[in-house]
Amino acid sequence: MTSVVEVLHDRIMDSIDSVNRNGSFKIVVMDAKAHKIVLSACKMADIMERKVTLVEKLEEDRQAYISLEAIYLLTPCIESVQRLIDDFAIDPADPEDKRKRRKYNAAHVFFTAPLDDRLFDRMRKSPIIGFLTTLKEIFIDFTAIESRVFSFESPSSFYTLYSPAKKMELPQELDYIAKQLVSVIATLGDYPSVRYFRPPETLDGKRTQSMKLAMLLQGELESYMRSSPETAGRSQGQGTILILDRSVDITAAIVHEFTYQAMTNDLLPIEDGTKYTYEIEDANGNPEQVSVVIDESDQVFLEIRHSHIVETATTLTSNLNKFIAENESLRGDKDKVASLRNMKDQLANLPQYQDMKAKYSTHIHMAKECMKIFEKFKINQFGLVEQQLATGETVDGHLPKQVAAEMVPFLDDPEVSTMDKIRLLMLYTICRSGLMAEDQESLFRLAKISEGNAEAIRNLSLLGINTERGGKNPRQKKKPFYPRKKTEEEEQSYDLSRYVTKVKKIVEEHANGTLDVTLFPYTTEAPTDTAENTRSLRKTPQPTWEKKKPNVKGSRLLVFIAGGVTYSEIRAMHELCHSLGRDIIIGSTHIITPRQFVHSLRYLARGPSRPIPPVIPPYKAPVLTSSASTPALSGQQRPGPPSSQSSMRSAPVPMQSAPPVRPAPPATPDYRGAPNSVGAGGIRTIQKDASGRFVAPPSAPMRPQPPVTYQPAPPADSGDRKKSKKFGFI
């Protein structure tokens, strides 16, 4: 099956390998956004093996190496383009010496996404054009989180998609997300059918975020394929991309999850889903902080990440004992006389032994910490109430009749955390389709919920949830748009893990060809079986299109959830990959945990509590450059997350870590009528004319963009398993 990490890795490495002039050494220069993308799929060792003598950051002060050529991996934004131009600027004091200020002998530039015509013109009219040897757009504008997960690393998208305060920015945000999805599709080499979520409330023609994004994506895909007929011919009809948004299943973002990866990210302070710092005692008994990276390079983590926490504890203990037994010789045996050769082999294996031992130690520590929190804050008790609210059923499959009476004691319990009380009230609000204002206030007072946290609960309405009723908002008893279907064969191992995400049910029905085409229509005609298409009309006098089932079996499925994807949904896609034997990849604007989701809801009505700085630092003109050579910058960058997950995978190199944010390039043109400009795999090369100058391919007029004034970013803040269904810990 396809690995997003491997595909992205190969695309980046192929781009670097394509610059092989006489086998000479070269330098790689990346901006902060490209740095995050590259390190999400590649290790620094992979780059250094390709005759790369140095890897540097575009935003830093760098030494000139005029005898070497440089490979630039850049985001097509004004800041990066201007810094690129500065690397080959003319000395204002000596305009005749055009090579005096340059940093490198030549430039091979690879943009992560299509380059705006205005930025191309800026480059074409600058001195860099004389040193520019390669200019390509390689469509890699996304981050590989795991082998089957990608992200745009943009938590700010949640506000733009659902906040009334960001309503004017929504069209531009959806347009940018659609372009990023084209990067994912181009890198995977697909041309999928587009299917999207349209709930019953919008069947009257009102467009939802999912519908708007799907229509924009269809247009972007058609434009991309027109500019790349070879790619379209190879990929036509391959797979499906299912466009959803966070409103499709709000419960999944709130309810407690008890599989290892989801639970640790919910309960422990794991930074960006991969970096965990904890305290141990050293040999002298003094406290020592240890930071570890938890990703797919960790074989211990791979085996347990989607296991239930009880199974995790058993698996870790069993595997650690097995590992120690298999490597007993490494602990030393005084009675055994080893040859020099055997000693060499043992020494060679020792680092791996220590590394695996450390990994087991880390995961055992994390599992124990989760167990402590689970018991301390009574999650094992109110978790049963959560499951009744989430599933609408008791453990025995009956309708819950006393759920409010069971919930109230936990709201008044000081040992239950405020965050858990908020999540309980959110689930109760969703379950009841809204509450009377006086009942809501009474519950808030009982749980001692602050006004800010109460706002988080009320803001569920911005995602389509009825939060209040009475008066002009009577309770609406409507059938769920996608009710949970429980088969007789279905069996849940644990009472606290009965909730099944709606995304899993949707994907299952899509794979079986039974997904409701009214709730989940296609942007174009649905792919159908050939036999259905060739059936004679004489045998079917009545219309037959309604009886056709989409031909989706066996093809790749991309699932995109705008507004955040949860670890429980990621786990569900991994499970379906194995159970259905299908190639399923899931992605989103960002990865969310319940705590992050609740925090975002708190500020949803008015936007984020503080401005999020851009990924790429604001441009500052070099001191020696005259004002004439550095025209005023005007553009926009998108805000991003406070840290980079992928940077943890890199080996030490002479480069500082990337700034903890992310940008957005300007809107890109529609490259219609330029089929010869796109090479194999959808990589677009900007061609030279007969005189050797780079010439922009014909493009359709750009969609008008609202004027944006560039503003500098503000400084950033710095055990035995129980036989019963209900589980416990050792």
VOVEXVEX-812606 format. One record per residue (C-alpha): residue in one letter; x, y, z. Coordinates in Angstrom, 1 decimal. Layout:
REM VOVEXVEX-812606
 residuo     xx     yy     zz
       a      X      Y      Z
...
END
This chain:
REM VOVEXVEX-812606
 residuo     xx     yy     zz
       m    0.0    0.0    0.0
       t    1.0    3.6   -0.6
       s    3.1    5.4    2.1
       v    2.7    9.1    2.1
       v    6.1    9.4    3.7
       e    7.9    7.3    1.1
       v    6.1    9.0   -1.9
       l    7.0   12.5   -0.6
       h   10.6   11.3    0.2
       d   11.1   10.0   -3.3
       r    9.7   13.2   -4.9
       i   12.1   15.4   -2.9
       m   15.1   13.2   -3.4
       d   14.4   13.0   -7.1
       s   14.3   16.8   -7.3
       i   17.7   17.0   -5.6
       d   19.1   14.2   -7.8
       s   18.0   16.0  -10.9
       v   20.7   18.6  -10.2
       n   23.8   16.6  -11.1
       r   26.1   18.9  -13.0
       n   29.5   17.1  -13.5
       g   29.0   15.3  -10.2
       s   30.0   18.4   -8.3
       f   29.1   19.2   -4.7
       k   26.2   21.5   -4.0
       i   24.4   23.4   -1.2
       v   20.7   23.0   -0.3
       v   18.9   26.1    1.0
       m   15.3   25.8    2.4
       d   12.9   28.3    3.9
       a   11.1   27.5    7.1
       k    8.0   26.1    5.4
       a    9.9   23.9    3.0
       h   12.1   22.8    5.9
       k    9.1   21.4    7.7
       i    7.9   19.6    4.6
       v   11.2   18.0    3.8
       l   12.0   16.9    7.3
       s    8.5   15.3    7.6
       a    9.6   12.7    5.0
       c   13.4   12.8    4.8
       k   16.3   12.6    7.2
       m   19.2   14.9    6.8
       a   21.4   11.9    6.1
       d   19.3   11.3    3.0
       i   20.1   14.7    1.7
       m   23.8   14.8    2.7
       e   24.4   11.5    0.8
       r   23.6   13.3   -2.5
       k   26.8   15.3   -2.8
       v   25.3   18.0   -0.6
       t   28.0   19.6    1.5
       l   25.8   21.9    3.5
       v   22.1   22.5    4.3
       e   21.1   26.0    5.3
       k   18.1   28.1    6.2
       l   17.1   30.8    3.8
       e   16.2   33.2    6.6
       e   19.6   33.1    8.3
       d   22.7   35.0    7.6
       r   24.8   32.7    5.4
       q   28.4   32.6    4.2
       a   28.9   33.0    0.5
       y   30.2   29.9   -1.5
       i   30.6   31.4   -5.0
       s   32.3   28.2   -6.3
       l   29.3   26.0   -5.4
       e   25.8   25.8   -6.9
       a   22.8   26.0   -4.6
       i   19.5   24.0   -4.7
       y   16.7   26.1   -3.3
       l   13.5   24.4   -1.9
       l   11.1   27.3   -1.3
       t    7.6   28.3   -0.6
       p    6.2   30.5   -3.4
       c    5.6   33.5   -1.2
       i    6.9   37.1   -1.4
       e    9.3   36.7    1.6
       s   11.1   33.7    0.2
       v   11.3   35.0   -3.3
       q   12.8   38.3   -2.1
       r   15.4   36.5    0.0
       l   16.3   34.4   -3.0
       i   16.8   37.6   -5.1
       d   18.9   39.1   -2.4
       d   21.3   36.1   -2.6
       f   22.2   37.3   -6.1
       a   21.7   41.0   -5.7
       i   23.9   43.7   -7.3
       d   26.1   45.8   -5.0
       p   24.6   49.3   -5.1
       a   28.1   50.7   -4.7
       d   29.4   48.9   -7.8
       p   26.5   48.2  -10.2
       e   28.9   47.2  -12.9
       d   30.2   44.2  -11.0
       k   27.1   42.0  -11.2
       r   28.7   39.0   -9.5
       k   30.1   40.8   -6.5
       r   27.3   40.3   -4.1
       r   26.2   36.8   -5.1
       k   26.3   33.9   -2.5
       y   26.5   31.0   -4.9
       n   27.7   30.2   -8.5
       a   24.2   29.3   -9.7
       a   20.6   28.6   -8.5
       h   18.4   25.6   -9.0
       v   15.0   26.6   -7.6
       f   12.2   24.2   -6.7
       f    9.0   25.7   -5.5
       t    6.7   23.5   -3.3
       a    3.6   24.9   -5.1
       p    2.8   26.8   -8.3
       l    4.5   30.2   -8.5
       d    2.3   33.3   -8.8
       d    2.8   35.3  -12.1
       r    3.6   38.4  -10.1
       l    6.4   36.7   -8.2
       f    7.7   35.2  -11.4
       d    7.8   38.7  -12.9
       r    9.7   39.9   -9.8
       m   12.3   37.2  -10.3
       r   12.5   37.8  -14.1
       k   13.3   41.5  -13.6
       s   15.9   40.9  -10.9
       p   19.6   40.0  -11.2
       i   18.9   36.4  -10.2
       i   17.7   35.6  -13.7
       g   21.3   35.6  -14.8
       f   22.2   32.8  -12.3
       l   19.0   30.8  -12.5
       t   19.6   27.4  -14.1
       t   16.6   25.4  -13.0
       l   13.1   26.6  -12.1
       k   10.4   23.9  -11.2
       e    7.2   23.6   -9.3
       i    7.1   20.1   -7.6
       f    3.7   20.2   -5.8
       i    4.7   19.1   -2.3
       d    2.8   21.6   -0.3
       f    1.8   19.3    2.6
       t    3.4   17.5    5.6
       a    3.7   13.7    5.9
       i    2.6   12.9    9.5
       e    2.6    9.1    9.2
       s    2.7    6.6    6.4
       r   -1.1    7.0    5.9
       v   -1.6   10.5    7.3
       f   -0.9   14.0    5.8
       s   -1.5   17.4    7.2
       f   -1.4   21.0    6.1
       e   -0.3   22.0    9.7
       s   -2.8   24.9    9.8
       p   -4.8   24.9   13.1
       s   -5.9   28.5   12.2
       s   -8.0   27.0    9.5
       f  -10.6   25.9   12.1
       y  -11.3   29.6   12.9
       t  -11.5   30.6    9.3
       l  -13.8   27.8    8.4
       y  -16.3   28.3   11.2
       s  -15.8   31.7   12.9
       p  -18.2   34.6   12.0
       a  -15.3   36.9   12.6
       k  -13.4   35.3    9.7
       k  -16.2   35.1    7.2
       m  -14.5   37.4    4.7
       e  -11.4   35.2    4.7
       l  -13.3   31.9    4.1
       p  -13.2   32.0    0.2
       q   -9.5   32.5    0.2
       e   -8.9   29.8    2.8
       l  -11.0   27.3    0.9
       d   -9.1   28.2   -2.3
       y   -5.8   27.7   -0.6
       i   -6.8   24.3    0.9
       a   -8.0   23.1   -2.6
       k   -4.6   24.0   -4.1
       q   -2.8   22.1   -1.3
       l   -5.0   19.1   -2.0
       v   -3.9   19.2   -5.6
       s   -0.3   18.9   -4.3
       v   -1.3   15.7   -2.4
       i   -3.0   14.3   -5.4
       a   -0.2   15.2   -7.8
       t    2.4   13.7   -5.5
       l    0.4   10.4   -5.3
       g   -0.2   10.4   -9.0
       d   -4.0   10.2   -8.9
       y   -6.9   11.9  -10.7
       p   -9.7   10.9   -8.2
       s  -13.4   11.4   -8.3
       v  -14.5   14.0   -5.8
       r  -17.2   13.1   -3.3
       y  -18.3   15.3   -0.4
       f  -20.6   15.6    2.6
       r  -23.9   17.4    2.3
       p  -26.2   17.0    5.3
       p  -30.0   17.1    4.9
       e  -30.2   20.6    6.3
       t  -28.4   21.9    3.1
       l  -30.4   20.0    0.5
       d  -32.2   23.2   -0.2
       g  -29.2   24.5   -2.0
       k  -27.2   26.1    0.9
       r  -23.5   25.3    0.4
       t  -21.6   23.9    3.3
       q  -17.8   24.1    3.8
       s  -17.4   20.5    2.4
       m  -19.5   21.4   -0.7
       k  -17.6   24.6   -1.3
       l  -14.2   23.0   -0.9
       a  -15.2   20.0   -3.1
       m  -16.4   22.3   -6.0
       l  -13.2   24.3   -5.7
       l  -11.1   21.2   -5.7
       q  -12.9   19.8   -8.8
       g  -12.0   23.0  -10.6
       e   -8.4   23.0   -9.5
       l   -8.1   19.3  -10.5
       e   -9.5   20.0  -14.0
       s   -7.1   22.9  -14.4
       y   -4.1   20.8  -13.3
       m   -5.0   17.9  -15.6
       r   -5.5   20.2  -18.6
       s   -2.0   21.4  -18.1
       s   -0.7   17.8  -17.7
       p   -2.5   15.6  -20.3
       e    0.1   12.8  -19.8
       t   -0.6   12.6  -16.1
       a   -4.4   12.8  -16.7
       g   -4.2    9.9  -19.2
       r   -2.4    7.7  -16.7
       s   -4.5    8.7  -13.7
       q   -8.0    9.3  -15.1
       g  -10.6    7.7  -12.8
       q   -8.1    6.5  -10.2
       g   -9.6    6.5   -6.7
       t  -11.8    8.8   -4.9
       i  -11.2   11.7   -2.6
       l  -13.9   12.1    0.1
       i  -14.2   15.7    1.4
       l  -15.6   16.1    4.9
       d  -15.4   18.8    7.5
       r  -15.2   18.7   11.3
       s  -19.0   19.2   11.7
       v  -19.5   15.7   10.3
       d  -18.7   14.2   13.7
       i  -18.1   16.6   16.6
       t  -18.5   13.8   19.2
       a  -15.3   12.1   18.0
       a  -13.4   15.3   18.9
       i  -14.7   15.3   22.5
       v  -15.2   11.8   23.8
       h  -12.3   10.0   25.6
       e  -10.4    7.5   23.5
       f   -8.6    4.6   25.2
       t   -6.3    3.3   22.5
       y   -2.6    4.0   23.2
       q   -1.8    6.8   20.7
       a   -5.0    8.7   21.1
       m   -5.0    8.3   24.9
       t   -1.5    9.5   25.4
       n   -2.0   12.5   23.2
       d   -5.2   13.4   25.2
       l   -3.8   12.9   28.7
       l   -0.1   13.6   28.5
       p    1.9   16.7   27.5
       i    3.1   15.4   24.1
       e    4.3   18.2   21.9
       d    3.0   18.1   18.3
       g    2.1   14.5   18.6
       t    5.7   13.3   18.6
       k    7.9   14.8   21.3
       y    7.5   13.7   24.9
       t    9.5   15.0   27.8
       y    9.5   13.4   31.2
       e   11.6   13.1   34.3
       i   13.7   10.2   35.5
       e   16.4    9.6   38.1
       d   20.0    9.3   37.0
       a   22.6    6.9   38.4
       n   23.1    9.3   41.4
       g   19.4    9.5   42.2
       n   19.1   13.1   40.8
       p   16.1   14.1   38.6
       e   16.9   14.3   34.9
       q   14.7   15.4   32.1
       v   14.5   13.1   29.0
       s   13.0   14.1   25.7
       v   12.0   11.3   23.2
       v   10.6   11.3   19.7
       i    7.6    9.0   19.1
       d    7.0    8.3   15.5
       e    7.0    5.4   13.0
       s   10.7    4.9   13.3
       d    9.9    3.5   16.8
       q    9.1   -0.2   16.2
       v    7.8   -0.5   19.8
       f    5.3    2.3   19.1
       l    4.3    0.8   15.8
       e    3.1   -2.4   17.5
       i    1.1   -0.8   20.2
       r   -0.2    2.6   18.9
       h   -3.7    1.4   18.0
       s   -4.0   -1.1   20.8
       h   -6.4   -0.6   23.8
       i   -4.5    0.7   26.8
       v   -5.1   -2.6   28.7
       e   -3.7   -4.6   25.8
       t   -0.9   -2.1   25.5
       a    0.3   -2.8   29.1
       t    0.2   -6.6   28.5
       t    2.0   -6.3   25.2
       l    4.7   -4.1   26.5
       t    5.4   -6.3   29.4
       s    5.4   -9.5   27.3
       n    7.6   -8.1   24.5
       l   10.1   -6.5   26.9
       n   10.6   -9.9   28.7
       k   11.0  -11.6   25.3
       f   13.5   -9.0   24.1
       i   15.6   -9.3   27.3
       a   15.6  -13.1   27.0
       e   16.7  -13.0   23.3
       n   19.5  -10.5   24.1
       e   20.7  -12.1   27.3
       s   24.1  -12.5   25.9
       l   24.5   -8.8   25.6
       r   24.4   -8.4   29.4
       g   27.7  -10.3   29.6
       d   28.8  -13.7   30.9
       k   32.0  -13.9   32.9
       d   32.4  -17.6   32.3
       k   32.2  -17.3   28.6
       v   35.4  -16.5   26.6
       a   34.4  -14.7   23.5
       s   36.6  -14.3   20.4
       l   37.5  -10.9   19.2
       r   35.1  -11.4   16.3
       n   32.3  -12.2   18.7
       m   33.1   -9.3   20.9
       k   33.0   -7.0   17.8
       d   29.6   -8.3   16.9
       q   28.3   -7.8   20.5
       l   29.7   -4.3   20.6
       a   28.0   -3.6   17.3
       n   24.6   -4.7   18.6
       l   25.0   -2.9   21.9
       p   23.7    0.5   20.7
       q   20.6   -1.1   19.3
       y   20.0   -3.0   22.5
       q   20.3    0.2   24.5
       d   18.0    2.0   22.1
       m   15.3   -0.7   22.3
       k   15.6   -0.8   26.0
       a   15.0    3.0   26.2
       k   12.0    2.8   23.9
       y   10.4    0.1   26.1
       s   11.1    2.2   29.2
       t    9.5    5.2   27.6
       h    6.3    3.5   26.6
       i    6.0    1.7   29.9
       h    6.3    5.1   31.6
       m    3.7    6.7   29.4
       a    1.2    3.8   29.9
       k    1.6    4.0   33.6
       e    1.1    7.8   33.6
       c   -2.1    7.4   31.6
       m   -3.3    4.8   34.1
       k   -2.6    7.2   37.0
       i   -4.6   10.0   35.4
       f   -7.4    7.6   34.4
       e   -7.9    6.5   38.0
       k   -7.1    9.9   39.7
       f   -9.7   11.9   37.7
       k  -12.3    9.1   37.7
       i  -12.3    8.8   33.9
       n  -13.1    5.1   34.5
       q  -16.3    6.1   36.2
       f  -17.8    9.0   34.2
       g  -16.5    7.3   31.0
       l  -19.6    5.1   31.1
       v  -21.8    8.2   31.1
       e  -19.8    9.6   28.1
       q  -20.4    6.4   26.1
       q  -24.1    6.6   26.8
       l  -24.2   10.2   25.6
       a  -22.0    9.4   22.5
       t  -23.7    6.3   21.4
       g  -27.3    6.9   22.7
       e  -27.3    3.4   24.2
       t  -26.5    1.8   27.5
       v  -24.1   -1.1   27.7
       d  -27.1   -3.5   27.2
       g  -28.2   -1.7   24.1
       h  -31.2    0.1   25.6
       l  -32.0    3.8   25.5
       p  -30.4    5.6   28.5
       k  -33.2    7.0   30.7
       q  -31.2    8.2   33.7
       v  -28.2    9.7   32.0
       a  -28.7   13.2   33.5
       a  -29.0   11.8   37.0
       e  -25.8    9.8   36.4
       m  -24.0   12.8   35.0
       v  -24.8   15.4   37.7
       p  -22.7   13.9   40.5
       f  -19.6   14.1   38.4
       l  -20.2   17.7   37.6
       d  -20.2   18.5   41.3
       d  -17.1   16.3   42.0
       p  -13.9   18.3   42.7
       e  -11.8   15.3   41.7
       v  -13.2   15.4   38.1
       s  -11.1   18.0   36.1
       t  -12.8   21.1   34.7
       m  -11.8   20.0   31.2
       d  -13.6   16.7   31.6
       k  -16.7   18.5   33.0
       i  -16.7   20.7   29.9
       r  -16.5   17.6   27.6
       l  -19.4   15.9   29.5
       l  -21.6   19.0   29.1
       m  -20.8   19.2   25.4
       l  -21.8   15.6   24.9
       y  -24.9   16.2   26.9
       t  -25.8   19.2   24.8
       i  -25.3   17.3   21.6
       c  -27.3   14.3   22.9
       r  -30.2   16.5   24.0
       s  -30.2   18.7   20.8
       g  -29.9   21.7   23.0
       l  -30.8   22.7   26.5
       m  -33.2   25.2   28.1
       a  -31.3   28.4   29.0
       e  -32.1   28.0   32.7
       d  -31.1   24.3   32.7
       q  -27.9   25.2   31.0
       e  -27.0   27.9   33.5
       s  -27.8   25.6   36.4
       l  -25.4   22.9   35.0
       f  -22.7   25.6   34.5
       r  -23.0   26.7   38.1
       l  -23.0   23.2   39.4
       a  -19.8   22.3   37.5
       k  -18.3   25.7   38.3
       i  -17.7   26.5   34.7
       s  -16.2   29.9   33.9
       e  -17.7   32.2   31.4
       g  -14.9   31.5   28.9
       n  -15.4   27.8   29.1
       a  -19.2   28.2   28.9
       e  -18.5   30.1   25.7
       a  -16.8   27.0   24.3
       i  -20.0   25.0   24.9
       r  -22.2   27.7   23.3
       n  -19.9   28.0   20.3
       l  -20.9   24.4   19.3
       s  -23.7   26.2   17.5
       l  -21.2   27.5   15.0
       l  -20.6   23.9   13.9
       g  -24.3   23.2   13.4
       i  -25.2   21.9   16.9
       n  -28.4   23.1   18.7
       t  -27.1   24.4   22.0
       e  -30.2   26.2   23.3
       r  -33.9   25.6   23.0
       g  -37.1   27.1   24.3
       g  -38.9   30.2   23.1
       k  -37.9   30.8   19.5
       n  -35.7   27.7   19.6
       p  -37.9   24.7   20.4
       r  -36.4   21.3   20.6
       q  -36.3   19.7   17.2
       k  -36.6   15.9   17.3
       k  -35.0   15.0   14.1
       k  -33.5   11.8   12.9
       p  -29.7   11.7   12.9
       f  -28.3   12.3    9.4
       y  -26.0    9.3    9.9
       p  -27.3    7.0   12.7
       r  -25.0    4.4   14.1
       k  -25.8    1.0   12.7
       k  -25.1   -1.9   15.1
       t  -25.1   -5.4   13.6
       e  -25.7   -8.6   15.5
       e  -22.1   -9.7   14.9
       e  -20.7   -6.4   16.2
       e  -19.0   -6.9   19.5
       q  -17.2   -4.3   21.6
       s  -14.5   -5.5   23.9
       y  -14.8   -2.7   26.4
       d  -17.7   -0.8   27.7
       l  -15.7    2.4   27.6
       s  -14.8    2.0   23.9
       r  -18.2    1.5   22.3
       y  -18.3    4.7   20.3
       v  -17.5    4.2   16.6
       t  -16.5    7.3   14.7
       k  -18.9    8.4   11.9
       v  -15.9    8.7    9.5
       k  -15.3    4.9    9.9
       k  -18.9    4.1    9.1
       i  -18.9    6.5    6.1
       v  -15.7    4.9    4.6
       e  -17.0    1.4    5.2
       e  -20.2    2.1    3.3
       h  -18.3    3.9    0.5
       a  -16.0    0.9    0.1
       n  -19.1   -1.4   -0.1
       g  -20.8    0.9   -2.6
       t  -23.7    1.5   -0.2
       l  -23.0    5.1    0.9
       d  -26.1    7.4    0.4
       v  -25.5    9.5   -2.7
       t  -27.9   12.1   -1.4
       l  -25.8   12.8    1.7
       f  -22.5   12.1   -0.1
       p  -22.8   13.2   -3.7
       y  -20.1   13.4   -6.3
       t  -19.1   16.7   -7.9
       t  -19.3   15.0  -11.3
       e  -20.9   11.8  -12.6
       a  -20.1    8.9  -10.2
       p  -17.8    6.2  -11.5
       t  -19.8    3.1  -12.4
       d  -19.2   -0.4  -13.5
       t  -18.5   -1.0  -17.2
       a  -21.3   -3.6  -17.3
       e  -23.8   -1.0  -16.1
       n  -22.7    1.5  -18.6
       t  -23.0   -0.9  -21.6
       r  -26.4   -2.3  -20.7
       s  -29.0   -1.9  -23.4
       l  -31.6    0.8  -22.9
       r  -34.3   -1.4  -24.5
       k  -34.2   -3.8  -21.5
       t  -34.6   -1.0  -19.1
       p  -37.3    1.4  -20.2
       q  -37.2    3.2  -16.8
       p  -34.2    5.4  -15.9
       t  -31.4    3.2  -14.5
       w  -29.0    5.8  -13.2
       e  -30.5    5.7   -9.8
       k  -29.8    1.9   -9.6
       k  -26.1    2.1  -10.4
       k  -23.7    1.6   -7.7
       p  -20.4    3.5   -7.7
       n  -17.4    1.4   -8.8
       v  -15.1    2.1   -5.9
       k  -13.9   -1.3   -5.0
       g  -10.1   -1.7   -4.9
       s   -9.2    1.9   -5.8
       r   -7.4    4.2   -3.5
       l   -9.4    6.4   -1.2
       l   -8.3    9.8    0.2
       v  -10.3   11.1    3.1
       f   -9.9   14.8    3.9
       i  -11.4   16.4    7.0
       a  -11.3   20.2    6.9
       g  -11.0   21.7   10.4
       g   -9.0   18.9   12.1
       v   -8.7   15.1   12.3
       t   -8.6   13.1   15.5
       y   -6.4   10.3   16.5
       s   -9.4    8.0   16.8
       e  -10.3    8.7   13.2
       i   -6.7    8.0   12.1
       r   -6.8    4.7   14.0
       a  -10.1    3.8   12.3
       m   -8.5    4.3    8.8
       h   -5.6    2.0    9.8
       e   -8.1   -0.6   10.9
       l  -10.1   -0.4    7.6
       c   -6.9   -0.6    5.6
       h   -6.4   -4.1    7.1
       s  -10.0   -5.3    7.3
       l  -11.0   -4.1    3.8
       g   -7.6   -4.6    2.1
       r   -7.9   -1.1    0.7
       d   -5.4    1.7    0.3
       i   -6.8    4.5    2.5
       i   -5.1    7.7    3.3
       i   -6.5   10.4    5.6
       g   -5.5   14.0    6.0
       s   -6.7   17.3    7.3
       t   -5.8   20.9    7.9
       h   -4.3   19.8   11.2
       i   -4.3   17.0   13.9
       i   -6.5   17.8   17.0
       t   -6.8   16.4   20.5
       p   -9.9   17.0   22.6
       r   -8.1   19.6   24.7
       q   -7.1   21.5   21.6
       f  -10.6   21.3   20.2
       v  -12.2   22.7   23.3
       h   -9.6   25.5   23.5
       s  -10.4   26.4   19.8
       l  -14.1   26.4   20.5
       r  -13.6   28.9   23.3
       y  -12.4   31.6   20.9
       l  -14.3   30.5   17.8
       a  -16.9   33.2   17.8
       r  -14.3   36.0   17.9
       g  -11.2   34.4   16.4
       p   -8.0   33.2   18.1
       s   -7.1   34.9   21.4
       r   -3.8   36.2   20.0
       p   -2.4   36.6   16.4
       i   -0.6   33.5   15.2
       p    2.8   34.5   13.7
       p    3.5   33.3   10.1
       v    5.7   30.3    9.4
       i    8.2   32.3    7.4
       p    9.7   35.3    9.3
       p    8.9   38.7    8.0
       y   11.3   40.0    5.4
       k   14.0   42.5    6.4
       a   16.1   44.1    3.7
       p   19.9   43.5    4.0
       v   21.7   46.5    5.4
       l   23.9   47.0    2.3
       t   21.0   46.9   -0.1
       s   19.6   50.2   -1.3
       s   15.9   50.9   -1.1
       a   15.7   50.8   -4.9
       s   16.8   47.2   -5.0
       t   14.3   46.1   -2.4
       p   10.8   47.1   -3.4
       a    8.1   47.2   -0.8
       l    6.6   43.9    0.0
       s    3.0   43.2   -0.2
       g    1.6   39.7    0.3
       q    0.0   37.4    2.8
       q    1.2   34.5    4.9
       r   -1.0   32.0    6.7
       p   -0.5   31.4   10.4
       g    0.5   28.0   11.6
       p    1.2   25.7   14.6
       p    3.5   26.5   17.4
       s    6.0   23.7   16.7
       s    7.2   21.3   14.0
       q    6.6   17.6   14.4
       s    8.8   16.7   11.5
       s   11.9   18.6   12.6
       m   12.4   16.0   15.4
       r   13.5   13.4   12.8
       s   16.5   15.4   11.5
       a   20.1   14.6   12.3
       p   22.4   17.4   13.6
       v   23.4   19.7   10.7
       p   24.7   23.3   10.6
       m   21.2   24.7   10.7
       q   18.9   26.1   13.3
       s   15.4   24.7   13.8
       a   12.6   26.2   11.7
       p   10.6   29.0   13.1
       p    7.5   27.5   14.8
       v    4.9   28.7   12.3
       r    3.7   28.3    8.7
       p    2.9   30.5    5.7
       a    0.6   30.6    2.8
       p    1.7   31.6   -0.7
       p   -0.4   33.9   -2.7
       a   -3.2   32.5   -4.9
       t   -1.8   30.7   -7.9
       p   -2.7   31.1  -11.6
       d   -4.6   28.6  -13.6
       y   -2.0   27.2  -16.0
       r   -4.3   26.3  -18.9
       g   -2.9   25.9  -22.3
       a    0.6   24.9  -21.1
       p    0.7   21.1  -21.5
       n    4.4   21.0  -22.3
       s    5.4   22.6  -19.1
       v    4.5   19.7  -16.9
       g    6.9   16.7  -16.7
       a    6.6   13.2  -15.3
       g    4.8   12.9  -12.1
       g    3.2   16.3  -12.4
       i    6.4   18.3  -11.7
       r    6.1   21.5  -13.7
       t    9.2   22.9  -15.3
       i    9.2   26.6  -16.3
       q   10.8   26.6  -19.8
       k   13.4   28.8  -21.4
       d   12.9   30.5  -24.8
       a   15.4   30.5  -27.7
       s   17.5   33.2  -26.1
       g   17.9   31.2  -22.8
       r   15.5   33.3  -20.8
       f   12.8   31.8  -18.5
       v    9.3   32.4  -19.9
       a    6.1   32.1  -18.0
       p    3.7   29.7  -19.7
       p    0.3   31.0  -20.9
       s   -2.1   31.3  -18.0
       a   -5.7   32.2  -17.5
       p   -6.4   35.5  -15.8
       m   -6.0   35.2  -12.0
       r   -9.0   35.5   -9.8
       p   -9.0   38.9   -8.2
       q   -7.6   38.9   -4.7
       p   -8.4   41.4   -2.0
       p   -5.5   43.8   -1.2
       v   -3.5   42.7    1.8
       t   -1.1   44.9    3.6
       y    1.9   43.2    4.9
       q    2.2   43.4    8.7
       p    5.2   42.2   10.7
       a    4.4   39.3   13.0
       p    4.2   39.9   16.7
       p    6.7   38.1   18.9
       a    5.7   34.5   19.8
       d    5.1   33.4   23.4
       s    7.6   31.6   24.2
       g   -1.6   -5.1   34.1
       d   -4.0   -8.8   34.6
       r   -6.9   -8.0   32.2
       k  -10.3   -8.2   33.7
       k  -12.7  -10.7   32.2
       s  -15.7   -8.4   32.3
       k  -16.2   -5.8   29.6
       k  -15.5   -2.9   31.9
       f  -11.7   -2.7   32.2
       g   -9.3   -1.8   34.9
       f   -5.6   -1.5   35.4
       i   -3.0   -3.4   37.3
END
